[in-house]
Amino acid sequence: MLPETRATSYAHDPALGKVFVYAEAGARPELNGDHDARLLLDAKGHLVGVDVAPDTDHRLIVMLGGHEAVANVTDARVHVEGGGRKVTLHGHAEKLITAGANPYVF
């Protein structure tokens, strides 16, 4: 079974050039700092999920929407804080995300 958690909050700030995804506290205590990731995007470029450190034992998948919504997978670098509680997309990764409201955040 994949180490998956549900996102609890999402914020996209184009002025700062950052996307913030928040998840349940302490999902992976050893996971902090910059990591390789896979952005899980729908057909319109909205973020459905983030697969952090996918090729390591510390892998964590944070989902905003369902797996069936994923149309594209793109490699990126992300910054992780709090053992996966906060995942920040910036630079090139942020530019891949469609601006505006995310349809998977309720």
Secondary structure, 3 states (H helix, E strand, C coil): CCCEEEEEEEEEECCCCEEEEEECCCCCCCCCEEEEEEEEECCCCCEEEEEECCCCCCCEEEECCCHHHCCEEEEEEEEEEHHHCEEEEECHHHHCCCCCCCCCCC
